[in-house]
Amino acid sequence: MLIGYARVSTGEQTTDPQIAELRAAGCMDIRSETGSGGSRARPVLARLIREIKGGDTLVVVRIDRLARSLSHLLEVIEAVEARGAHFRSLHDPIDTASPQGKFTLQVLGAAAELERALIRERTMAGLASARAAGRVGGNPGLRRGDSVARRMVARARDESYFAKLEANAQEWVPLVRRHRPDMPWQDLVRIINARRDQGAPAWTVERLRRAVARFVREGLLPKTVLERARPAATNDRLLAIVAAIKGADPEITLQGIGRRLDEMRERTPRGQNTWQPSSVKMLVDRAREQGLLGRD
Protein backbone atom coordinates (compact mmCIF):
# COMPACT_ATOMS: atom_id res chain seq x y z
CA MET A 1 0.00 0.00 0.00
CA LEU A 2 1.15 3.54 -0.78
CA ILE A 3 1.02 5.81 2.29
CA GLY A 4 1.43 9.53 1.70
CA TYR A 5 2.93 12.07 4.08
CA ALA A 6 2.35 15.80 3.69
CA ARG A 7 3.79 18.57 5.84
CA VAL A 8 3.70 22.35 6.05
CA SER A 9 5.69 24.54 8.42
CA THR A 10 2.97 26.92 9.68
CA GLY A 11 -0.78 27.03 10.18
CA GLU A 12 -1.07 29.69 7.46
CA GLN A 13 0.02 27.13 4.85
CA THR A 14 -2.06 24.26 3.49
CA THR A 15 -1.21 20.67 2.61
CA ASP A 16 -3.96 20.51 -0.06
CA PRO A 17 -1.60 20.68 -3.09
CA GLN A 18 0.62 17.93 -1.64
CA ILE A 19 -2.41 15.76 -0.83
CA ALA A 20 -3.71 16.16 -4.40
CA GLU A 21 -0.36 15.01 -5.83
CA LEU A 22 -0.16 12.10 -3.43
CA ARG A 23 -3.67 10.98 -4.32
CA ALA A 24 -2.85 11.21 -8.03
CA ALA A 25 0.18 9.00 -7.35
CA GLY A 26 -2.10 6.32 -5.91
CA CYS A 27 -1.82 6.92 -2.15
CA MET A 28 -4.88 5.50 -0.39
CA ASP A 29 -3.79 6.59 3.09
CA ILE A 30 -2.43 10.13 3.53
CA ARG A 31 -1.16 11.62 6.81
CA SER A 32 -0.52 15.34 7.20
CA GLU A 33 0.79 17.59 9.94
CA THR A 34 2.08 21.08 10.65
CA GLY A 35 5.61 21.43 11.98
CA SER A 36 9.07 22.68 11.19
CA GLY A 37 11.13 20.50 8.87
CA GLY A 38 14.09 21.04 11.18
CA SER A 39 12.22 19.55 14.14
CA ARG A 40 12.41 15.81 14.72
CA ALA A 41 9.54 15.86 17.22
CA ARG A 42 6.73 15.18 14.74
CA PRO A 43 4.15 12.83 16.27
CA VAL A 44 2.25 12.11 13.02
CA LEU A 45 5.42 11.02 11.23
CA ALA A 46 6.56 9.01 14.26
CA ARG A 47 3.21 7.20 14.42
CA LEU A 48 3.28 6.52 10.66
CA ILE A 49 6.73 4.91 10.93
CA ARG A 50 5.57 2.73 13.82
CA GLU A 51 2.45 1.61 11.92
CA ILE A 52 3.91 1.08 8.46
CA LYS A 53 4.02 -2.57 7.41
CA GLY A 54 6.29 -4.70 5.26
CA GLY A 55 5.65 -4.09 1.56
CA ASP A 56 4.14 -0.62 2.15
CA THR A 57 5.73 2.49 0.62
CA LEU A 58 6.02 5.87 2.32
CA VAL A 59 5.52 8.56 -0.35
CA VAL A 60 6.26 12.30 -0.16
CA VAL A 61 6.02 15.00 -2.82
CA ARG A 62 9.59 16.18 -2.16
CA ILE A 63 12.20 15.04 0.35
CA ASP A 64 12.16 18.44 2.11
CA ARG A 65 8.61 17.58 3.25
CA LEU A 66 10.13 14.71 5.21
CA ALA A 67 13.34 16.28 6.54
CA ARG A 68 15.53 19.32 6.11
CA SER A 69 18.84 17.68 7.00
CA LEU A 70 20.46 14.80 5.17
CA SER A 71 21.13 12.94 8.43
CA HIS A 72 17.47 13.13 9.48
CA LEU A 73 16.30 12.02 6.02
CA LEU A 74 18.54 8.95 6.16
CA GLU A 75 17.37 8.20 9.73
CA VAL A 76 13.73 8.17 8.63
CA ILE A 77 14.42 6.06 5.54
CA GLU A 78 16.44 3.55 7.58
CA ALA A 79 13.58 3.30 10.10
CA VAL A 80 11.10 2.68 7.27
CA GLU A 81 13.31 0.03 5.67
CA ALA A 82 13.79 -1.65 9.06
CA ARG A 83 10.02 -2.25 9.03
CA GLY A 84 10.32 -3.97 5.64
CA ALA A 85 8.76 -0.99 3.84
CA HIS A 86 10.05 1.35 1.08
CA PHE A 87 10.36 5.10 0.52
CA ARG A 88 9.59 7.17 -2.57
CA SER A 89 9.81 10.88 -3.39
CA LEU A 90 7.69 11.99 -6.35
CA HIS A 91 9.98 14.86 -7.41
CA ASP A 92 13.36 13.38 -6.43
CA PRO A 93 15.18 10.32 -7.83
CA ILE A 94 14.64 8.25 -4.70
CA ASP A 95 12.62 5.04 -4.70
CA THR A 96 14.16 2.44 -2.40
CA ALA A 97 12.14 -0.31 -4.11
CA SER A 98 14.28 0.13 -7.25
CA PRO A 99 18.03 -0.49 -7.80
CA GLN A 100 18.49 3.11 -9.00
CA GLY A 101 16.80 4.45 -5.88
CA LYS A 102 18.96 2.31 -3.62
CA PHE A 103 22.06 3.58 -5.41
CA THR A 104 20.93 7.19 -4.91
CA LEU A 105 20.42 6.44 -1.22
CA GLN A 106 23.94 5.01 -0.96
CA VAL A 107 25.34 8.16 -2.57
CA LEU A 108 23.39 10.29 -0.09
CA GLY A 109 24.72 8.19 2.78
CA ALA A 110 28.29 8.65 1.59
CA ALA A 111 27.70 12.40 1.26
CA ALA A 112 26.27 12.54 4.80
CA GLU A 113 29.31 10.70 6.20
CA LEU A 114 31.64 13.09 4.35
CA GLU A 115 29.65 16.05 5.70
CA ARG A 116 29.96 14.74 9.28
CA ALA A 117 33.69 14.16 8.85
CA LEU A 118 34.22 17.69 7.51
CA ILE A 119 32.19 19.18 10.36
CA ARG A 120 34.24 17.24 12.92
CA GLU A 121 37.47 18.36 11.26
CA ARG A 122 36.40 22.03 11.19
CA THR A 123 35.21 21.83 14.80
CA MET A 124 38.48 20.35 16.05
CA ALA A 125 40.49 22.92 14.08
CA GLY A 126 38.37 25.75 15.47
CA LEU A 127 38.75 24.53 19.06
CA ALA A 128 42.51 24.17 18.64
CA SER A 129 42.75 27.69 17.22
CA ALA A 130 40.61 29.09 20.05
CA ARG A 131 42.74 27.39 22.70
CA ALA A 132 45.92 28.72 21.08
CA ALA A 133 44.44 32.24 21.21
CA GLY A 134 43.45 31.79 24.86
CA ARG A 135 39.71 31.77 24.17
CA VAL A 136 37.26 29.54 26.05
CA GLY A 137 35.02 27.30 23.96
CA GLY A 138 31.30 26.82 24.36
CA ASN A 139 28.18 28.82 23.66
CA PRO A 140 28.76 32.53 24.38
CA GLY A 141 25.06 33.03 25.04
CA LEU A 142 25.09 30.33 27.71
CA ARG A 143 28.17 31.86 29.34
CA ARG A 144 26.34 35.18 29.50
CA GLY A 145 23.23 33.49 30.93
CA ASP A 146 21.19 34.50 27.87
CA SER A 147 17.63 33.09 28.24
CA VAL A 148 17.13 32.67 24.47
CA ALA A 149 20.34 30.64 24.15
CA ARG A 150 19.28 28.49 27.08
CA ARG A 151 15.89 27.80 25.53
CA MET A 152 17.50 26.87 22.19
CA VAL A 153 19.90 24.43 23.86
CA ALA A 154 17.10 22.94 25.96
CA ARG A 155 14.92 22.50 22.85
CA ALA A 156 17.78 20.84 20.94
CA ARG A 157 18.42 18.46 23.83
CA ASP A 158 14.72 17.63 24.10
CA GLU A 159 14.47 16.87 20.37
CA SER A 160 17.55 14.64 20.59
CA TYR A 161 16.04 12.82 23.57
CA PHE A 162 12.72 12.34 21.78
CA ALA A 163 14.49 10.97 18.70
CA LYS A 164 16.26 8.37 20.85
CA LEU A 165 12.93 7.35 22.41
CA GLU A 166 11.38 6.95 18.96
CA ALA A 167 14.26 4.72 17.86
CA ASN A 168 13.49 2.06 20.48
CA ALA A 169 9.76 2.69 20.91
CA GLN A 170 8.86 -0.84 19.77
CA GLU A 171 10.78 -2.15 22.77
CA TRP A 172 8.55 -0.55 25.40
CA VAL A 173 5.54 1.38 24.04
CA PRO A 174 3.34 -1.69 23.24
CA LEU A 175 3.93 -3.06 26.74
CA VAL A 176 3.14 0.28 28.37
CA ARG A 177 -0.03 0.67 26.31
CA ARG A 178 -1.15 -2.84 27.19
CA HIS A 179 -0.28 -3.07 30.90
CA ARG A 180 -0.42 0.41 32.42
CA PRO A 181 -1.86 1.34 34.86
CA ASP A 182 -2.91 -2.21 35.82
CA MET A 183 0.71 -3.29 36.32
CA PRO A 184 3.12 -1.52 38.70
CA TRP A 185 6.08 0.27 37.14
CA GLN A 186 8.59 -2.04 38.85
CA ASP A 187 7.08 -5.16 37.29
CA LEU A 188 6.77 -3.57 33.86
CA VAL A 189 10.43 -2.48 33.94
CA ARG A 190 11.51 -6.02 34.75
CA ILE A 191 9.51 -7.40 31.80
CA ILE A 192 10.98 -4.83 29.40
CA ASN A 193 14.52 -5.52 30.63
CA ALA A 194 14.01 -9.25 30.19
CA ARG A 195 13.16 -8.65 26.51
CA ARG A 196 15.77 -6.00 25.65
CA ASP A 197 18.60 -6.68 23.20
CA GLN A 198 21.87 -7.88 24.67
CA GLY A 199 24.12 -4.92 25.42
CA ALA A 200 21.24 -2.40 25.43
CA PRO A 201 21.09 -0.19 28.55
CA ALA A 202 18.75 -1.45 31.27
CA TRP A 203 15.56 0.46 31.97
CA THR A 204 14.83 1.88 35.41
CA VAL A 205 11.47 2.97 36.79
CA GLU A 206 12.55 6.61 36.64
CA ARG A 207 13.77 6.32 33.05
CA LEU A 208 10.61 4.53 31.89
CA ARG A 209 8.25 6.98 33.63
CA ARG A 210 10.11 9.91 32.07
CA ALA A 211 9.87 8.32 28.61
CA VAL A 212 6.18 7.55 29.04
CA ALA A 213 5.45 11.10 30.24
CA ARG A 214 7.22 12.47 27.14
CA PHE A 215 5.10 10.31 24.82
CA VAL A 216 1.94 11.31 26.70
CA ARG A 217 2.88 14.96 26.15
CA GLU A 218 3.17 14.29 22.41
CA GLY A 219 -0.23 12.56 22.38
CA LEU A 220 1.35 9.20 21.50
CA LEU A 221 0.13 7.52 24.70
CA PRO A 222 -3.05 8.15 26.73
CA LYS A 223 -2.78 10.02 30.03
CA THR A 224 -4.24 7.03 31.88
CA VAL A 225 -0.93 5.13 31.61
CA LEU A 226 0.50 7.53 34.21
CA GLU A 227 -2.20 6.77 36.80
CA ARG A 228 -1.28 5.01 40.03
CA ALA A 229 -1.38 1.21 39.74
CA ARG A 230 -3.82 -0.64 41.93
CA PRO A 231 -2.21 -2.93 44.53
CA ALA A 232 -2.33 -6.58 43.51
CA ALA A 233 -1.91 -9.86 45.34
CA THR A 234 1.21 -11.94 44.62
CA ASN A 235 -0.71 -14.45 42.48
CA ASP A 236 -2.37 -11.65 40.51
CA ARG A 237 1.06 -10.13 39.89
CA LEU A 238 2.41 -13.42 38.58
CA LEU A 239 -0.61 -13.85 36.31
CA ALA A 240 -0.14 -10.35 34.91
CA ILE A 241 3.59 -10.86 34.38
CA VAL A 242 3.16 -14.24 32.67
CA ALA A 243 0.35 -12.83 30.51
CA ALA A 244 2.60 -9.90 29.53
CA ILE A 245 5.48 -12.20 28.54
CA LYS A 246 3.20 -14.53 26.58
CA GLY A 247 1.25 -11.67 24.99
CA ALA A 248 4.43 -9.95 23.80
CA ASP A 249 5.73 -13.20 22.24
CA PRO A 250 2.83 -15.60 21.46
CA GLU A 251 5.25 -18.26 20.14
CA ILE A 252 7.31 -18.43 23.34
CA THR A 253 7.44 -21.86 24.99
CA LEU A 254 6.69 -22.68 28.62
CA GLN A 255 10.43 -23.19 29.13
CA GLY A 256 11.06 -19.77 27.59
CA ILE A 257 8.59 -18.11 29.96
CA GLY A 258 10.26 -19.92 32.86
CA ARG A 259 13.66 -18.59 31.81
CA ARG A 260 12.27 -15.04 31.67
CA LEU A 261 10.81 -15.42 35.16
CA ASP A 262 14.14 -16.78 36.40
CA GLU A 263 15.93 -13.79 34.86
CA MET A 264 13.45 -11.50 36.60
CA ARG A 265 14.12 -13.37 39.87
CA GLU A 266 10.43 -14.06 40.37
CA ARG A 267 9.76 -16.83 42.88
CA THR A 268 7.27 -19.59 42.13
CA PRO A 269 3.95 -19.68 44.05
CA ARG A 270 5.66 -22.18 46.38
CA GLY A 271 8.61 -19.88 46.97
CA GLN A 272 11.10 -21.75 44.80
CA ASN A 273 13.74 -19.93 42.73
CA THR A 274 13.59 -22.08 39.58
CA TRP A 275 10.49 -22.28 37.40
CA GLN A 276 9.34 -25.60 35.97
CA PRO A 277 7.14 -25.84 32.82
CA SER A 278 4.28 -27.30 34.90
CA SER A 279 4.19 -24.22 37.17
CA VAL A 280 4.31 -21.90 34.15
CA LYS A 281 1.52 -23.83 32.40
CA MET A 282 -0.69 -23.48 35.47
CA LEU A 283 -0.31 -19.69 35.38
CA VAL A 284 -0.79 -19.51 31.59
CA ASP A 285 -4.00 -21.53 31.88
CA ARG A 286 -5.30 -19.31 34.69
CA ALA A 287 -4.41 -16.20 32.71
CA ARG A 288 -6.52 -17.51 29.82
CA GLU A 289 -9.41 -18.34 32.14
CA GLN A 290 -9.38 -14.79 33.50
CA GLY A 291 -9.27 -13.26 30.01
CA LEU A 292 -5.71 -11.97 30.29
CA LEU A 293 -4.74 -14.04 27.23
CA GLY A 294 -6.59 -15.15 24.15
CA ARG A 295 -7.58 -18.80 23.94
CA ASP A 296 -5.70 -21.15 21.58
C-alpha positions in Angstrom: 0.0 0.0 0.0 1.2 3.5 -0.8 1.0 5.8 2.3 1.4 9.5 1.7 2.9 12.1 4.1 2.3 15.8 3.7 3.8 18.6 5.8 3.7 22.3 6.0 5.7 24.5 8.4 3.0 26.9 9.7 -0.8 27.0 10.2 -1.1 29.7 7.5 0.0 27.1 4.8 -2.1 24.3 3.5 -1.2 20.7 2.6 -4.0 20.5 -0.1 -1.6 20.7 -3.1 0.6 17.9 -1.6 -2.4 15.8 -0.8 -3.7 16.2 -4.4 -0.4 15.0 -5.8 -0.2 12.1 -3.4 -3.7 11.0 -4.3 -2.8 11.2 -8.0 0.2 9.0 -7.4 -2.1 6.3 -5.9 -1.8 6.9 -2.1 -4.9 5.5 -0.4 -3.8 6.6 3.1 -2.4 10.1 3.5 -1.2 11.6 6.8 -0.5 15.3 7.2 0.8 17.6 9.9 2.1 21.1 10.7 5.6 21.4 12.0 9.1 22.7 11.2 11.1 20.5 8.9 14.1 21.0 11.2 12.2 19.5 14.1 12.4 15.8 14.7 9.5 15.9 17.2 6.7 15.2 14.7 4.1 12.8 16.3 2.2 12.1 13.0 5.4 11.0 11.2 6.6 9.0 14.3 3.2 7.2 14.4 3.3 6.5 10.7 6.7 4.9 10.9 5.6 2.7 13.8 2.4 1.6 11.9 3.9 1.1 8.5 4.0 -2.6 7.4 6.3 -4.7 5.3 5.7 -4.1 1.6 4.1 -0.6 2.1 5.7 2.5 0.6 6.0 5.9 2.3 5.5 8.6 -0.3 6.3 12.3 -0.2 6.0 15.0 -2.8 9.6 16.2 -2.2 12.2 15.0 0.4 12.2 18.4 2.1 8.6 17.6 3.2 10.1 14.7 5.2 13.3 16.3 6.5 15.5 19.3 6.1 18.8 17.7 7.0 20.5 14.8 5.2 21.1 12.9 8.4 17.5 13.1 9.5 16.3 12.0 6.0 18.5 9.0 6.2 17.4 8.2 9.7 13.7 8.2 8.6 14.4 6.1 5.5 16.4 3.6 7.6 13.6 3.3 10.1 11.1 2.7 7.3 13.3 0.0 5.7 13.8 -1.6 9.1 10.0 -2.2 9.0 10.3 -4.0 5.6 8.8 -1.0 3.8 10.0 1.3 1.1 10.4 5.1 0.5 9.6 7.2 -2.6 9.8 10.9 -3.4 7.7 12.0 -6.4 10.0 14.9 -7.4 13.4 13.4 -6.4 15.2 10.3 -7.8 14.6 8.2 -4.7 12.6 5.0 -4.7 14.2 2.4 -2.4 12.1 -0.3 -4.1 14.3 0.1 -7.3 18.0 -0.5 -7.8 18.5 3.1 -9.0 16.8 4.4 -5.9 19.0 2.3 -3.6 22.1 3.6 -5.4 20.9 7.2 -4.9 20.4 6.4 -1.2 23.9 5.0 -1.0 25.3 8.2 -2.6 23.4 10.3 -0.1 24.7 8.2 2.8 28.3 8.7 1.6 27.7 12.4 1.3 26.3 12.5 4.8 29.3 10.7 6.2 31.6 13.1 4.4 29.7 16.0 5.7 30.0 14.7 9.3 33.7 14.2 8.9 34.2 17.7 7.5 32.2 19.2 10.4 34.2 17.2 12.9 37.5 18.4 11.3 36.4 22.0 11.2 35.2 21.8 14.8 38.5 20.4 16.1 40.5 22.9 14.1 38.4 25.8 15.5 38.8 24.5 19.1 42.5 24.2 18.6 42.7 27.7 17.2 40.6 29.1 20.1 42.7 27.4 22.7 45.9 28.7 21.1 44.4 32.2 21.2 43.4 31.8 24.9 39.7 31.8 24.2 37.3 29.5 26.0 35.0 27.3 24.0 31.3 26.8 24.4 28.2 28.8 23.7 28.8 32.5 24.4 25.1 33.0 25.0 25.1 30.3 27.7 28.2 31.9 29.3 26.3 35.2 29.5 23.2 33.5 30.9 21.2 34.5 27.9 17.6 33.1 28.2 17.1 32.7 24.5 20.3 30.6 24.2 19.3 28.5 27.1 15.9 27.8 25.5 17.5 26.9 22.2 19.9 24.4 23.9 17.1 22.9 26.0 14.9 22.5 22.9 17.8 20.8 20.9 18.4 18.5 23.8 14.7 17.6 24.1 14.5 16.9 20.4 17.6 14.6 20.6 16.0 12.8 23.6 12.7 12.3 21.8 14.5 11.0 18.7 16.3 8.4 20.9 12.9 7.4 22.4 11.4 6.9 19.0 14.3 4.7 17.9 13.5 2.1 20.5 9.8 2.7 20.9 8.9 -0.8 19.8 10.8 -2.1 22.8 8.5 -0.5 25.4 5.5 1.4 24.0 3.3 -1.7 23.2 3.9 -3.1 26.7 3.1 0.3 28.4 0.0 0.7 26.3 -1.2 -2.8 27.2 -0.3 -3.1 30.9 -0.4 0.4 32.4 -1.9 1.3 34.9 -2.9 -2.2 35.8 0.7 -3.3 36.3 3.1 -1.5 38.7 6.1 0.3 37.1 8.6 -2.0 38.9 7.1 -5.2 37.3 6.8 -3.6 33.9 10.4 -2.5 33.9 11.5 -6.0 34.7 9.5 -7.4 31.8 11.0 -4.8 29.4 14.5 -5.5 30.6 14.0 -9.3 30.2 13.2 -8.7 26.5 15.8 -6.0 25.6 18.6 -6.7 23.2 21.9 -7.9 24.7 24.1 -4.9 25.4 21.2 -2.4 25.4 21.1 -0.2 28.6 18.8 -1.4 31.3 15.6 0.5 32.0 14.8 1.9 35.4 11.5 3.0 36.8 12.5 6.6 36.6 13.8 6.3 33.0 10.6 4.5 31.9 8.2 7.0 33.6 10.1 9.9 32.1 9.9 8.3 28.6 6.2 7.6 29.0 5.5 11.1 30.2 7.2 12.5 27.1 5.1 10.3 24.8 1.9 11.3 26.7 2.9 15.0 26.2 3.2 14.3 22.4 -0.2 12.6 22.4 1.4 9.2 21.5 0.1 7.5 24.7 -3.0 8.2 26.7 -2.8 10.0 30.0 -4.2 7.0 31.9 -0.9 5.1 31.6 0.5 7.5 34.2 -2.2 6.8 36.8 -1.3 5.0 40.0 -1.4 1.2 39.7 -3.8 -0.6 41.9 -2.2 -2.9 44.5 -2.3 -6.6 43.5 -1.9 -9.9 45.3 1.2 -11.9 44.6 -0.7 -14.5 42.5 -2.4 -11.6 40.5 1.1 -10.1 39.9 2.4 -13.4 38.6 -0.6 -13.9 36.3 -0.1 -10.4 34.9 3.6 -10.9 34.4 3.2 -14.2 32.7 0.4 -12.8 30.5 2.6 -9.9 29.5 5.5 -12.2 28.5 3.2 -14.5 26.6 1.3 -11.7 25.0 4.4 -10.0 23.8 5.7 -13.2 22.2 2.8 -15.6 21.5 5.2 -18.3 20.1 7.3 -18.4 23.3 7.4 -21.9 25.0 6.7 -22.7 28.6 10.4 -23.2 29.1 11.1 -19.8 27.6 8.6 -18.1 30.0 10.3 -19.9 32.9 13.7 -18.6 31.8 12.3 -15.0 31.7 10.8 -15.4 35.2 14.1 -16.8 36.4 15.9 -13.8 34.9 13.5 -11.5 36.6 14.1 -13.4 39.9 10.4 -14.1 40.4 9.8 -16.8 42.9 7.3 -19.6 42.1 4.0 -19.7 44.1 5.7 -22.2 46.4 8.6 -19.9 47.0 11.1 -21.7 44.8 13.7 -19.9 42.7 13.6 -22.1 39.6 10.5 -22.3 37.4 9.3 -25.6 36.0 7.1 -25.8 32.8 4.3 -27.3 34.9 4.2 -24.2 37.2 4.3 -21.9 34.1 1.5 -23.8 32.4 -0.7 -23.5 35.5 -0.3 -19.7 35.4 -0.8 -19.5 31.6 -4.0 -21.5 31.9 -5.3 -19.3 34.7 -4.4 -16.2 32.7 -6.5 -17.5 29.8 -9.4 -18.3 32.1 -9.4 -14.8 33.5 -9.3 -13.3 30.0 -5.7 -12.0 30.3 -4.7 -14.0 27.2 -6.6 -15.2 24.1 -7.6 -18.8 23.9 -5.7 -21.1 21.6 
